[in-house]
Amino acid sequence: MIGWTFARYLSARFLLIFAGVFVLNATMIYVVDLVELLRRSGNIQEVSVAQIAYLALLRAPSSSEQILPFCVLFAGMATFLVLSRKLELLIARAVGVSVWGFLLPPVAIAALLGVASAAGFNPLAISMDQRAALIELRIFGVNGVKSENAQQWIRQKSVDGEAFLKAEHMSSDGAMLTDDTAFIYGLSGEFDHRIRAPSARLLPGIWQFDSAQVTAPGDESFTAVNYLLATDLMAADVVRGSPRPDAIPLWDLPKTAADAEAAGFDGTGYVMQFQALLARPLYLVAMVLIAAAFSLRFFRFGGIEKMILAAVCTGFVLFAAVKFVGDLGGAGLLSPAVAAWSPAAVACAVGAFALLGQEDG
Protein backbone atom coordinates (compact mmCIF):
# COMPACT_ATOMS: atom_id res chain seq x y z
CA MET A 1 0.00 0.00 0.00
CA ILE A 2 1.34 3.43 -0.93
CA GLY A 3 1.95 5.89 1.88
CA TRP A 4 0.31 9.30 2.13
CA THR A 5 3.61 11.18 1.74
CA PHE A 6 4.62 9.26 -1.38
CA ALA A 7 1.09 9.67 -2.81
CA ARG A 8 1.29 13.45 -2.38
CA TYR A 9 4.73 13.47 -3.95
CA LEU A 10 3.51 11.55 -7.01
CA SER A 11 0.38 13.67 -7.30
CA ALA A 12 2.33 16.93 -7.11
CA ARG A 13 4.89 15.74 -9.65
CA PHE A 14 2.22 14.55 -12.09
CA LEU A 15 0.22 17.77 -11.73
CA LEU A 16 3.31 19.95 -12.17
CA ILE A 17 4.40 18.14 -15.33
CA PHE A 18 0.84 18.16 -16.70
CA ALA A 19 0.53 21.91 -16.09
CA GLY A 20 3.84 22.54 -17.84
CA VAL A 21 2.94 20.42 -20.86
CA PHE A 22 -0.55 21.92 -21.14
CA VAL A 23 0.63 25.54 -20.82
CA LEU A 24 3.42 24.95 -23.34
CA ASN A 25 1.06 23.46 -25.92
CA ALA A 26 -1.63 26.07 -25.28
CA THR A 27 0.96 28.81 -25.79
CA MET A 28 2.05 27.25 -29.09
CA ILE A 29 -1.57 27.08 -30.23
CA TYR A 30 -2.07 30.73 -29.28
CA VAL A 31 1.02 31.90 -31.14
CA VAL A 32 0.18 29.97 -34.32
CA ASP A 33 -3.42 31.23 -34.27
CA LEU A 34 -2.24 34.78 -33.60
CA VAL A 35 0.08 34.70 -36.61
CA GLU A 36 -2.72 33.37 -38.83
CA LEU A 37 -5.19 36.03 -37.62
CA LEU A 38 -2.62 38.75 -38.16
CA ARG A 39 -2.14 37.51 -41.72
CA ARG A 40 -5.90 37.53 -42.38
CA SER A 41 -6.34 41.00 -40.92
CA GLY A 42 -3.37 42.53 -42.72
CA ASN A 43 -5.54 44.49 -45.16
CA ILE A 44 -8.09 45.68 -42.59
CA GLN A 45 -6.97 49.11 -41.46
CA GLU A 46 -9.35 49.66 -38.54
CA VAL A 47 -8.23 46.53 -36.64
CA SER A 48 -5.38 46.84 -34.14
CA VAL A 49 -2.86 44.21 -33.10
CA ALA A 50 -4.30 44.30 -29.57
CA GLN A 51 -7.75 43.32 -30.90
CA ILE A 52 -6.28 40.41 -32.85
CA ALA A 53 -4.27 39.29 -29.81
CA TYR A 54 -7.43 39.37 -27.71
CA LEU A 55 -9.32 37.39 -30.36
CA ALA A 56 -6.60 34.74 -30.45
CA LEU A 57 -6.70 34.56 -26.65
CA LEU A 58 -10.45 33.91 -26.70
CA ARG A 59 -10.02 31.15 -29.28
CA ALA A 60 -7.13 29.39 -27.52
CA PRO A 61 -9.05 27.48 -24.78
CA SER A 62 -11.34 25.73 -27.27
CA SER A 63 -8.38 24.45 -29.28
CA SER A 64 -6.38 23.61 -26.16
CA GLU A 65 -9.20 21.40 -24.91
CA GLN A 66 -8.63 19.06 -27.85
CA ILE A 67 -5.04 18.32 -26.79
CA LEU A 68 -5.92 17.58 -23.16
CA PRO A 69 -5.69 13.76 -23.54
CA PHE A 70 -2.19 14.00 -25.03
CA CYS A 71 -1.08 16.33 -22.23
CA VAL A 72 -2.17 13.67 -19.73
CA LEU A 73 -0.38 10.98 -21.76
CA PHE A 74 2.89 12.95 -21.92
CA ALA A 75 2.63 13.94 -18.25
CA GLY A 76 2.14 10.30 -17.28
CA MET A 77 5.11 9.13 -19.35
CA ALA A 78 7.35 11.90 -18.01
CA THR A 79 6.35 11.18 -14.41
CA PHE A 80 7.05 7.45 -14.65
CA LEU A 81 10.30 7.92 -16.60
CA VAL A 82 11.59 10.37 -13.98
CA LEU A 83 10.68 7.86 -11.25
CA SER A 84 12.66 5.22 -13.10
CA ARG A 85 15.66 7.42 -13.90
CA LYS A 86 16.04 8.53 -10.28
CA LEU A 87 15.61 4.93 -9.06
CA GLU A 88 12.56 6.00 -7.05
CA LEU A 89 10.59 3.34 -8.88
CA LEU A 90 13.12 0.71 -7.78
CA ILE A 91 13.01 1.88 -4.16
CA ALA A 92 9.21 1.89 -4.14
CA ARG A 93 9.13 -1.67 -5.43
CA ALA A 94 11.77 -2.70 -2.88
CA VAL A 95 9.62 -1.56 0.05
CA GLY A 96 6.64 -3.49 -1.29
CA VAL A 97 4.71 -0.88 -3.32
CA SER A 98 3.16 -2.54 -6.34
CA VAL A 99 2.53 -0.92 -9.70
CA TRP A 100 -1.11 -0.44 -8.69
CA GLY A 101 0.02 1.47 -5.61
CA PHE A 102 1.98 4.19 -7.37
CA LEU A 103 -0.54 4.27 -10.23
CA LEU A 104 -3.32 5.29 -7.87
CA PRO A 105 -2.35 9.01 -7.49
CA PRO A 106 -1.89 9.71 -11.25
CA VAL A 107 -5.08 7.82 -12.07
CA ALA A 108 -7.03 9.76 -9.44
CA ILE A 109 -5.59 13.08 -10.67
CA ALA A 110 -6.43 12.18 -14.29
CA ALA A 111 -10.02 11.35 -13.32
CA LEU A 112 -10.34 14.64 -11.43
CA LEU A 113 -8.88 16.51 -14.41
CA GLY A 114 -11.50 14.85 -16.62
CA VAL A 115 -14.33 15.93 -14.32
CA ALA A 116 -12.97 19.47 -14.01
CA SER A 117 -12.41 19.85 -17.76
CA ALA A 118 -15.87 18.55 -18.67
CA ALA A 119 -17.79 20.42 -15.98
CA GLY A 120 -15.77 23.65 -15.79
CA PHE A 121 -13.22 24.17 -18.52
CA ASN A 122 -15.52 23.03 -21.35
CA PRO A 123 -18.30 25.60 -20.63
CA LEU A 124 -15.66 28.32 -20.15
CA ALA A 125 -13.91 27.47 -23.43
CA ILE A 126 -17.23 27.42 -25.32
CA SER A 127 -18.27 30.76 -23.83
CA MET A 128 -14.97 32.34 -24.86
CA ASP A 129 -15.18 30.75 -28.32
CA GLN A 130 -18.69 32.13 -28.84
CA ARG A 131 -17.47 35.58 -27.87
CA ALA A 132 -14.55 35.16 -30.25
CA ALA A 133 -16.95 34.17 -33.04
CA LEU A 134 -18.87 37.43 -32.63
CA ILE A 135 -15.67 39.47 -32.75
CA GLU A 136 -14.43 37.49 -35.75
CA LEU A 137 -17.76 38.07 -37.52
CA ARG A 138 -17.47 41.81 -36.90
CA ILE A 139 -13.90 41.91 -38.18
CA PHE A 140 -13.89 39.41 -41.04
CA GLY A 141 -17.60 38.97 -41.79
CA VAL A 142 -19.40 35.74 -42.74
CA ASN A 143 -17.00 33.11 -44.09
CA GLY A 144 -14.22 35.66 -44.10
CA VAL A 145 -16.19 38.13 -46.26
CA LYS A 146 -17.13 41.27 -44.38
CA SER A 147 -20.60 41.59 -45.80
CA GLU A 148 -24.21 40.71 -45.12
CA ASN A 149 -24.52 39.51 -48.71
CA ALA A 150 -23.42 35.89 -48.14
CA GLN A 151 -26.05 33.41 -49.26
CA GLN A 152 -27.87 31.75 -46.36
CA TRP A 153 -29.79 28.49 -46.04
CA ILE A 154 -32.34 28.04 -43.26
CA ARG A 155 -34.06 24.78 -42.33
CA GLN A 156 -37.16 24.58 -40.18
CA LYS A 157 -39.99 22.28 -39.14
CA SER A 158 -43.43 23.52 -38.19
CA VAL A 159 -47.11 22.53 -38.29
CA ASP A 160 -47.01 22.91 -42.09
CA GLY A 161 -44.15 20.42 -42.47
CA GLU A 162 -40.49 20.95 -43.30
CA ALA A 163 -39.15 23.96 -45.20
CA PHE A 164 -35.82 25.01 -46.66
CA LEU A 165 -35.31 28.73 -47.16
CA LYS A 166 -32.54 30.15 -49.35
CA ALA A 167 -31.80 33.87 -49.10
CA GLU A 168 -29.28 35.80 -51.13
CA HIS A 169 -29.07 38.45 -48.41
CA MET A 170 -29.92 38.40 -44.70
CA SER A 171 -30.05 41.31 -42.27
CA SER A 172 -27.62 41.25 -39.36
CA ASP A 173 -30.45 40.57 -36.87
CA GLY A 174 -31.86 37.69 -38.96
CA ALA A 175 -35.34 39.21 -39.20
CA MET A 176 -35.25 40.15 -42.90
CA LEU A 177 -34.43 38.02 -45.92
CA THR A 178 -33.97 39.41 -49.42
CA ASP A 179 -34.34 37.63 -52.77
CA ASP A 180 -35.40 34.42 -51.09
CA THR A 181 -36.80 31.06 -52.20
CA ALA A 182 -38.59 28.60 -49.92
CA PHE A 183 -39.09 24.91 -50.68
CA ILE A 184 -41.99 23.49 -48.67
CA TYR A 185 -42.45 19.79 -47.91
CA GLY A 186 -45.65 18.42 -46.41
CA LEU A 187 -45.98 16.36 -43.26
CA SER A 188 -45.67 13.19 -45.37
CA GLY A 189 -42.24 14.33 -46.58
CA GLU A 190 -43.32 14.95 -50.19
CA PHE A 191 -42.58 18.24 -51.96
CA ASP A 192 -45.61 20.52 -51.70
CA HIS A 193 -44.81 23.93 -53.20
CA ARG A 194 -42.20 26.60 -53.78
CA ILE A 195 -42.27 30.24 -52.74
CA ARG A 196 -40.21 32.96 -54.42
CA ALA A 197 -40.30 36.50 -53.07
CA PRO A 198 -38.15 39.63 -53.19
CA SER A 199 -38.27 39.85 -49.39
CA ALA A 200 -39.47 37.99 -46.33
CA ARG A 201 -39.88 39.17 -42.75
CA LEU A 202 -39.73 37.05 -39.63
CA LEU A 203 -42.67 37.90 -37.39
CA PRO A 204 -43.72 36.09 -34.20
CA GLY A 205 -44.68 32.56 -35.30
CA ILE A 206 -44.66 33.26 -39.07
CA TRP A 207 -42.57 34.16 -42.10
CA GLN A 208 -44.29 36.88 -44.16
CA PHE A 209 -43.31 36.77 -47.86
CA ASP A 210 -44.03 39.98 -49.75
CA SER A 211 -45.23 39.80 -53.39
CA ALA A 212 -44.69 36.04 -53.29
CA GLN A 213 -44.94 33.79 -56.32
CA VAL A 214 -46.21 30.35 -55.25
CA THR A 215 -45.74 27.32 -57.47
CA ALA A 216 -47.07 23.83 -56.71
CA PRO A 217 -46.70 20.65 -58.82
CA GLY A 218 -49.69 20.22 -61.11
CA ASP A 219 -51.13 23.65 -60.35
CA GLU A 220 -50.71 27.04 -61.95
CA SER A 221 -48.51 29.47 -60.09
CA PHE A 222 -50.08 32.50 -58.46
CA THR A 223 -48.89 35.67 -56.80
CA ALA A 224 -49.86 36.69 -53.27
CA VAL A 225 -49.34 40.15 -51.83
CA ASN A 226 -48.52 38.60 -48.46
CA TYR A 227 -47.92 34.86 -48.07
CA LEU A 228 -47.59 33.46 -44.53
CA LEU A 229 -45.58 30.40 -43.53
CA ALA A 230 -45.69 29.07 -39.97
CA THR A 231 -42.38 28.85 -38.09
CA ASP A 232 -41.04 28.12 -34.61
CA LEU A 233 -37.84 30.06 -35.27
CA MET A 234 -36.78 33.29 -33.64
CA ALA A 235 -34.41 35.86 -35.09
CA ALA A 236 -31.59 34.64 -32.83
CA ASP A 237 -32.08 31.10 -34.16
CA VAL A 238 -31.79 32.33 -37.74
CA VAL A 239 -28.55 34.17 -37.05
CA ARG A 240 -27.03 31.36 -35.01
CA GLY A 241 -28.22 28.51 -37.21
CA SER A 242 -28.08 24.93 -35.91
CA PRO A 243 -25.32 24.94 -33.29
CA ARG A 244 -22.66 22.26 -33.50
CA PRO A 245 -22.77 19.74 -30.66
CA ASP A 246 -19.26 20.72 -29.57
CA ALA A 247 -20.42 24.36 -29.31
CA ILE A 248 -22.90 23.54 -26.54
CA PRO A 249 -21.74 23.42 -22.88
CA LEU A 250 -22.15 20.19 -20.93
CA TRP A 251 -25.00 21.49 -18.80
CA ASP A 252 -27.05 22.68 -21.81
CA LEU A 253 -26.68 19.55 -23.96
CA PRO A 254 -29.67 17.56 -22.57
CA LYS A 255 -32.04 20.52 -23.08
CA THR A 256 -30.62 21.24 -26.54
CA ALA A 257 -31.11 17.59 -27.55
CA ALA A 258 -34.68 17.63 -26.22
CA ASP A 259 -35.46 20.90 -28.04
CA ALA A 260 -34.06 19.50 -31.30
CA GLU A 261 -36.17 16.35 -30.99
CA ALA A 262 -39.27 18.41 -30.16
CA ALA A 263 -38.68 20.51 -33.29
CA GLY A 264 -38.50 17.37 -35.39
CA PHE A 265 -34.73 17.33 -35.85
CA ASP A 266 -32.21 14.68 -34.91
CA GLY A 267 -30.71 15.28 -31.48
CA THR A 268 -28.34 12.31 -31.56
CA GLY A 269 -25.28 14.50 -32.03
CA TYR A 270 -26.03 16.41 -28.83
CA VAL A 271 -26.61 13.19 -26.88
CA MET A 272 -23.33 11.84 -28.24
CA GLN A 273 -21.44 14.95 -27.16
CA PHE A 274 -23.02 14.76 -23.71
CA GLN A 275 -21.95 11.14 -23.28
CA ALA A 276 -18.45 11.92 -24.60
CA LEU A 277 -18.00 14.62 -21.97
CA LEU A 278 -19.25 12.28 -19.25
CA ALA A 279 -16.75 9.65 -20.43
CA ARG A 280 -13.80 12.07 -20.45
CA PRO A 281 -12.52 11.07 -16.96
CA LEU A 282 -12.31 7.44 -18.10
CA TYR A 283 -10.63 8.57 -21.33
CA LEU A 284 -7.91 10.39 -19.38
CA VAL A 285 -7.48 7.42 -17.04
CA ALA A 286 -6.92 5.26 -20.12
CA MET A 287 -4.15 7.64 -21.21
CA VAL A 288 -2.43 7.24 -17.82
CA LEU A 289 -2.63 3.45 -18.06
CA ILE A 290 -1.17 3.54 -21.58
CA ALA A 291 1.66 5.76 -20.32
CA ALA A 292 2.32 3.37 -17.44
CA ALA A 293 2.24 0.27 -19.64
CA PHE A 294 5.06 1.66 -21.81
CA SER A 295 7.02 3.72 -19.28
CA LEU A 296 7.29 1.61 -16.12
CA ARG A 297 10.56 -0.08 -16.91
CA PHE A 298 14.07 0.50 -15.63
CA PHE A 299 16.49 2.60 -17.66
CA ARG A 300 19.17 -0.07 -17.45
CA PHE A 301 17.03 -2.34 -19.61
CA GLY A 302 17.36 0.12 -22.50
CA GLY A 303 14.89 0.66 -25.37
CA ILE A 304 13.32 3.70 -23.70
CA GLU A 305 13.03 5.61 -26.99
CA LYS A 306 11.10 2.77 -28.61
CA MET A 307 8.78 2.50 -25.61
CA ILE A 308 8.04 6.23 -25.71
CA LEU A 309 7.32 6.08 -29.44
CA ALA A 310 5.05 3.08 -28.91
CA ALA A 311 3.15 4.91 -26.15
CA VAL A 312 2.66 7.98 -28.34
CA CYS A 313 1.46 5.84 -31.26
CA THR A 314 -0.95 3.98 -28.98
CA GLY A 315 -2.30 7.28 -27.68
CA PHE A 316 -2.91 8.47 -31.23
CA VAL A 317 -4.66 5.20 -32.05
CA LEU A 318 -6.95 5.66 -29.04
CA PHE A 319 -7.59 9.28 -30.05
CA ALA A 320 -8.50 8.20 -33.60
CA ALA A 321 -10.70 5.38 -32.27
CA VAL A 322 -12.58 7.81 -30.01
CA LYS A 323 -13.19 10.16 -32.96
CA PHE A 324 -14.20 7.36 -35.34
CA VAL A 325 -16.55 5.60 -32.94
CA GLY A 326 -17.90 9.00 -31.87
CA ASP A 327 -18.76 9.78 -35.49
CA LEU A 328 -20.61 6.47 -35.71
CA GLY A 329 -22.53 7.37 -32.56
CA GLY A 330 -23.31 10.86 -33.84
CA ALA A 331 -24.65 9.37 -37.06
CA GLY A 332 -26.94 7.04 -35.12
CA LEU A 333 -25.13 3.85 -36.20
CA LEU A 334 -24.19 3.11 -32.59
CA SER A 335 -25.79 3.94 -29.27
CA PRO A 336 -24.28 7.24 -28.04
CA ALA A 337 -23.47 5.71 -24.66
CA VAL A 338 -21.69 2.74 -26.25
CA ALA A 339 -19.84 4.97 -28.73
CA ALA A 340 -18.69 7.36 -26.00
CA TRP A 341 -17.65 4.88 -23.33
CA SER A 342 -16.44 1.80 -25.20
CA PRO A 343 -13.09 3.08 -26.64
CA ALA A 344 -11.89 4.37 -23.28
CA ALA A 345 -13.14 1.26 -21.46
CA VAL A 346 -11.36 -1.05 -23.91
CA ALA A 347 -8.16 1.02 -23.64
CA CYS A 348 -8.31 0.86 -19.83
CA ALA A 349 -8.75 -2.91 -19.98
CA VAL A 350 -5.86 -3.36 -22.42
CA GLY A 351 -3.61 -1.10 -20.33
CA ALA A 352 -4.51 -2.96 -17.15
CA PHE A 353 -3.83 -6.35 -18.76
CA ALA A 354 -0.47 -5.10 -20.05
CA LEU A 355 0.48 -3.92 -16.56
CA LEU A 356 -0.67 -7.25 -15.10
CA GLY A 357 1.63 -9.02 -17.53
CA GLN A 358 4.57 -6.84 -16.50
CA GLU A 359 3.87 -6.97 -12.77
CA ASP A 360 2.66 -10.51 -12.19
CA GLY A 361 3.55 -12.28 -15.44
C-alpha positions as CSV (number, residue, x, y, z in Angstrom):
1,M,0.0,0.0,0.0
2,I,1.3,3.4,-0.9
3,G,1.9,5.9,1.9
4,W,0.3,9.3,2.1
5,T,3.6,11.2,1.7
6,F,4.6,9.3,-1.4
7,A,1.1,9.7,-2.8
8,R,1.3,13.5,-2.4
9,Y,4.7,13.5,-4.0
10,L,3.5,11.5,-7.0
11,S,0.4,13.7,-7.3
12,A,2.3,16.9,-7.1
13,R,4.9,15.7,-9.7
14,F,2.2,14.6,-12.1
15,L,0.2,17.8,-11.7
16,L,3.3,19.9,-12.2
17,I,4.4,18.1,-15.3
18,F,0.8,18.2,-16.7
19,A,0.5,21.9,-16.1
20,G,3.8,22.5,-17.8
21,V,2.9,20.4,-20.9
22,F,-0.6,21.9,-21.1
23,V,0.6,25.5,-20.8
24,L,3.4,24.9,-23.3
25,N,1.1,23.5,-25.9
26,A,-1.6,26.1,-25.3
27,T,1.0,28.8,-25.8
28,M,2.1,27.3,-29.1
29,I,-1.6,27.1,-30.2
30,Y,-2.1,30.7,-29.3
31,V,1.0,31.9,-31.1
32,V,0.2,30.0,-34.3
33,D,-3.4,31.2,-34.3
34,L,-2.2,34.8,-33.6
35,V,0.1,34.7,-36.6
36,E,-2.7,33.4,-38.8
37,L,-5.2,36.0,-37.6
38,L,-2.6,38.8,-38.2
39,R,-2.1,37.5,-41.7
40,R,-5.9,37.5,-42.4
41,S,-6.3,41.0,-40.9
42,G,-3.4,42.5,-42.7
43,N,-5.5,44.5,-45.2
44,I,-8.1,45.7,-42.6
45,Q,-7.0,49.1,-41.5
46,E,-9.3,49.7,-38.5
47,V,-8.2,46.5,-36.6
48,S,-5.4,46.8,-34.1
49,V,-2.9,44.2,-33.1
50,A,-4.3,44.3,-29.6
51,Q,-7.7,43.3,-30.9
52,I,-6.3,40.4,-32.8
53,A,-4.3,39.3,-29.8
54,Y,-7.4,39.4,-27.7
55,L,-9.3,37.4,-30.4
56,A,-6.6,34.7,-30.4
57,L,-6.7,34.6,-26.6
58,L,-10.4,33.9,-26.7
59,R,-10.0,31.1,-29.3
60,A,-7.1,29.4,-27.5
61,P,-9.1,27.5,-24.8
62,S,-11.3,25.7,-27.3
63,S,-8.4,24.5,-29.3
64,S,-6.4,23.6,-26.2
65,E,-9.2,21.4,-24.9
66,Q,-8.6,19.1,-27.9
67,I,-5.0,18.3,-26.8
68,L,-5.9,17.6,-23.2
69,P,-5.7,13.8,-23.5
70,F,-2.2,14.0,-25.0
71,C,-1.1,16.3,-22.2
72,V,-2.2,13.7,-19.7
73,L,-0.4,11.0,-21.8
74,F,2.9,12.9,-21.9
75,A,2.6,13.9,-18.3
76,G,2.1,10.3,-17.3
77,M,5.1,9.1,-19.4
78,A,7.4,11.9,-18.0
79,T,6.3,11.2,-14.4
80,F,7.1,7.4,-14.7
81,L,10.3,7.9,-16.6
82,V,11.6,10.4,-14.0
83,L,10.7,7.9,-11.3
84,S,12.7,5.2,-13.1
85,R,15.7,7.4,-13.9
86,K,16.0,8.5,-10.3
87,L,15.6,4.9,-9.1
88,E,12.6,6.0,-7.1
89,L,10.6,3.3,-8.9
90,L,13.1,0.7,-7.8
91,I,13.0,1.9,-4.2
92,A,9.2,1.9,-4.1
93,R,9.1,-1.7,-5.4
94,A,11.8,-2.7,-2.9
95,V,9.6,-1.6,0.0
96,G,6.6,-3.5,-1.3
97,V,4.7,-0.9,-3.3
98,S,3.2,-2.5,-6.3
99,V,2.5,-0.9,-9.7
100,W,-1.1,-0.4,-8.7
101,G,0.0,1.5,-5.6
102,F,2.0,4.2,-7.4
103,L,-0.5,4.3,-10.2
104,L,-3.3,5.3,-7.9
105,P,-2.4,9.0,-7.5
106,P,-1.9,9.7,-11.2
107,V,-5.1,7.8,-12.1
108,A,-7.0,9.8,-9.4
109,I,-5.6,13.1,-10.7
110,A,-6.4,12.2,-14.3
111,A,-10.0,11.3,-13.3
112,L,-10.3,14.6,-11.4
113,L,-8.9,16.5,-14.4
114,G,-11.5,14.8,-16.6
115,V,-14.3,15.9,-14.3
116,A,-13.0,19.5,-14.0
117,S,-12.4,19.8,-17.8
118,A,-15.9,18.5,-18.7
119,A,-17.8,20.4,-16.0
120,G,-15.8,23.6,-15.8
121,F,-13.2,24.2,-18.5
122,N,-15.5,23.0,-21.4
123,P,-18.3,25.6,-20.6
124,L,-15.7,28.3,-20.2
125,A,-13.9,27.5,-23.4
126,I,-17.2,27.4,-25.3
127,S,-18.3,30.8,-23.8
128,M,-15.0,32.3,-24.9
129,D,-15.2,30.7,-28.3
130,Q,-18.7,32.1,-28.8
131,R,-17.5,35.6,-27.9
132,A,-14.5,35.2,-30.3
133,A,-16.9,34.2,-33.0
134,L,-18.9,37.4,-32.6
135,I,-15.7,39.5,-32.7
136,E,-14.4,37.5,-35.8
137,L,-17.8,38.1,-37.5
138,R,-17.5,41.8,-36.9
139,I,-13.9,41.9,-38.2
140,F,-13.9,39.4,-41.0
141,G,-17.6,39.0,-41.8
142,V,-19.4,35.7,-42.7
143,N,-17.0,33.1,-44.1
144,G,-14.2,35.7,-44.1
145,V,-16.2,38.1,-46.3
146,K,-17.1,41.3,-44.4
147,S,-20.6,41.6,-45.8
148,E,-24.2,40.7,-45.1
149,N,-24.5,39.5,-48.7
150,A,-23.4,35.9,-48.1
151,Q,-26.0,33.4,-49.3
152,Q,-27.9,31.7,-46.4
153,W,-29.8,28.5,-46.0
154,I,-32.3,28.0,-43.3
155,R,-34.1,24.8,-42.3
156,Q,-37.2,24.6,-40.2
157,K,-40.0,22.3,-39.1
158,S,-43.4,23.5,-38.2
159,V,-47.1,22.5,-38.3
160,D,-47.0,22.9,-42.1
161,G,-44.2,20.4,-42.5
162,E,-40.5,21.0,-43.3
163,A,-39.2,24.0,-45.2
164,F,-35.8,25.0,-46.7
165,L,-35.3,28.7,-47.2
166,K,-32.5,30.2,-49.3
167,A,-31.8,33.9,-49.1
168,E,-29.3,35.8,-51.1
169,H,-29.1,38.5,-48.4
170,M,-29.9,38.4,-44.7
171,S,-30.0,41.3,-42.3
172,S,-27.6,41.3,-39.4
173,D,-30.4,40.6,-36.9
174,G,-31.9,37.7,-39.0
175,A,-35.3,39.2,-39.2
176,M,-35.3,40.2,-42.9
177,L,-34.4,38.0,-45.9
178,T,-34.0,39.4,-49.4
179,D,-34.3,37.6,-52.8
180,D,-35.4,34.4,-51.1
181,T,-36.8,31.1,-52.2
182,A,-38.6,28.6,-49.9
183,F,-39.1,24.9,-50.7
184,I,-42.0,23.5,-48.7
185,Y,-42.5,19.8,-47.9
186,G,-45.7,18.4,-46.4
187,L,-46.0,16.4,-43.3
188,S,-45.7,13.2,-45.4
189,G,-42.2,14.3,-46.6
190,E,-43.3,15.0,-50.2
191,F,-42.6,18.2,-52.0
192,D,-45.6,20.5,-51.7
193,H,-44.8,23.9,-53.2
194,R,-42.2,26.6,-53.8
195,I,-42.3,30.2,-52.7
196,R,-40.2,33.0,-54.4
197,A,-40.3,36.5,-53.1
198,P,-38.1,39.6,-53.2
199,S,-38.3,39.8,-49.4
200,A,-39.5,38.0,-46.3
201,R,-39.9,39.2,-42.8
202,L,-39.7,37.1,-39.6
203,L,-42.7,37.9,-37.4
204,P,-43.7,36.1,-34.2
205,G,-44.7,32.6,-35.3
206,I,-44.7,33.3,-39.1
207,W,-42.6,34.2,-42.1
208,Q,-44.3,36.9,-44.2
209,F,-43.3,36.8,-47.9
210,D,-44.0,40.0,-49.8
211,S,-45.2,39.8,-53.4
212,A,-44.7,36.0,-53.3
213,Q,-44.9,33.8,-56.3
214,V,-46.2,30.4,-55.3
215,T,-45.7,27.3,-57.5
216,A,-47.1,23.8,-56.7
217,P,-46.7,20.6,-58.8
218,G,-49.7,20.2,-61.1
219,D,-51.1,23.7,-60.3
220,E,-50.7,27.0,-61.9
221,S,-48.5,29.5,-60.1
222,F,-50.1,32.5,-58.5
223,T,-48.9,35.7,-56.8
224,A,-49.9,36.7,-53.3
225,V,-49.3,40.1,-51.8
226,N,-48.5,38.6,-48.5
227,Y,-47.9,34.9,-48.1
228,L,-47.6,33.5,-44.5
229,L,-45.6,30.4,-43.5
230,A,-45.7,29.1,-40.0
231,T,-42.4,28.8,-38.1
232,D,-41.0,28.1,-34.6
233,L,-37.8,30.1,-35.3
234,M,-36.8,33.3,-33.6
235,A,-34.4,35.9,-35.1
236,A,-31.6,34.6,-32.8
237,D,-32.1,31.1,-34.2
238,V,-31.8,32.3,-37.7
239,V,-28.5,34.2,-37.0
240,R,-27.0,31.4,-35.0
241,G,-28.2,28.5,-37.2
242,S,-28.1,24.9,-35.9
243,P,-25.3,24.9,-33.3
244,R,-22.7,22.3,-33.5
245,P,-22.8,19.7,-30.7
246,D,-19.3,20.7,-29.6
247,A,-20.4,24.4,-29.3
248,I,-22.9,23.5,-26.5
249,P,-21.7,23.4,-22.9
250,L,-22.2,20.2,-20.9
251,W,-25.0,21.5,-18.8
252,D,-27.0,22.7,-21.8
253,L,-26.7,19.5,-24.0
254,P,-29.7,17.6,-22.6
255,K,-32.0,20.5,-23.1
256,T,-30.6,21.2,-26.5
257,A,-31.1,17.6,-27.6
258,A,-34.7,17.6,-26.2
259,D,-35.5,20.9,-28.0
260,A,-34.1,19.5,-31.3
261,E,-36.2,16.4,-31.0
262,A,-39.3,18.4,-30.2
263,A,-38.7,20.5,-33.3
264,G,-38.5,17.4,-35.4
265,F,-34.7,17.3,-35.8
266,D,-32.2,14.7,-34.9
267,G,-30.7,15.3,-31.5
268,T,-28.3,12.3,-31.6
269,G,-25.3,14.5,-32.0
270,Y,-26.0,16.4,-28.8
271,V,-26.6,13.2,-26.9
272,M,-23.3,11.8,-28.2
273,Q,-21.4,15.0,-27.2
274,F,-23.0,14.8,-23.7
275,Q,-22.0,11.1,-23.3
276,A,-18.5,11.9,-24.6
277,L,-18.0,14.6,-22.0
278,L,-19.3,12.3,-19.3
279,A,-16.8,9.7,-20.4
280,R,-13.8,12.1,-20.5
281,P,-12.5,11.1,-17.0
282,L,-12.3,7.4,-18.1
283,Y,-10.6,8.6,-21.3
284,L,-7.9,10.4,-19.4
285,V,-7.5,7.4,-17.0
286,A,-6.9,5.3,-20.1
287,M,-4.1,7.6,-21.2
288,V,-2.4,7.2,-17.8
289,L,-2.6,3.4,-18.1
290,I,-1.2,3.5,-21.6
291,A,1.7,5.8,-20.3
292,A,2.3,3.4,-17.4
293,A,2.2,0.3,-19.6
294,F,5.1,1.7,-21.8
295,S,7.0,3.7,-19.3
296,L,7.3,1.6,-16.1
297,R,10.6,-0.1,-16.9
298,F,14.1,0.5,-15.6
299,F,16.5,2.6,-17.7
300,R,19.2,-0.1,-17.5
301,F,17.0,-2.3,-19.6
302,G,17.4,0.1,-22.5
303,G,14.9,0.7,-25.4
304,I,13.3,3.7,-23.7
305,E,13.0,5.6,-27.0
306,K,11.1,2.8,-28.6
307,M,8.8,2.5,-25.6
308,I,8.0,6.2,-25.7
309,L,7.3,6.1,-29.4
310,A,5.0,3.1,-28.9
311,A,3.2,4.9,-26.2
312,V,2.7,8.0,-28.3
313,C,1.5,5.8,-31.3
314,T,-0.9,4.0,-29.0
315,G,-2.3,7.3,-27.7
316,F,-2.9,8.5,-31.2
317,V,-4.7,5.2,-32.0
318,L,-7.0,5.7,-29.0
319,F,-7.6,9.3,-30.1
320,A,-8.5,8.2,-33.6
321,A,-10.7,5.4,-32.3
322,V,-12.6,7.8,-30.0
323,K,-13.2,10.2,-33.0
324,F,-14.2,7.4,-35.3
325,V,-16.6,5.6,-32.9
326,G,-17.9,9.0,-31.9
327,D,-18.8,9.8,-35.5
328,L,-20.6,6.5,-35.7
329,G,-22.5,7.4,-32.6
330,G,-23.3,10.9,-33.8
331,A,-24.6,9.4,-37.1
332,G,-26.9,7.0,-35.1
333,L,-25.1,3.9,-36.2
334,L,-24.2,3.1,-32.6
335,S,-25.8,3.9,-29.3
336,P,-24.3,7.2,-28.0
337,A,-23.5,5.7,-24.7
338,V,-21.7,2.7,-26.3
339,A,-19.8,5.0,-28.7
340,A,-18.7,7.4,-26.0
341,W,-17.6,4.9,-23.3
342,S,-16.4,1.8,-25.2
343,P,-13.1,3.1,-26.6
344,A,-11.9,4.4,-23.3
345,A,-13.1,1.3,-21.5
346,V,-11.4,-1.1,-23.9
347,A,-8.2,1.0,-23.6
348,C,-8.3,0.9,-19.8
349,A,-8.8,-2.9,-20.0
350,V,-5.9,-3.4,-22.4
351,G,-3.6,-1.1,-20.3
352,A,-4.5,-3.0,-17.2
353,F,-3.8,-6.4,-18.8
354,A,-0.5,-5.1,-20.1
355,L,0.5,-3.9,-16.6
356,L,-0.7,-7.2,-15.1
357,G,1.6,-9.0,-17.5
358,Q,4.6,-6.8,-16.5
359,E,3.9,-7.0,-12.8
360,D,2.7,-10.5,-12.2
361,G,3.6,-12.3,-15.4
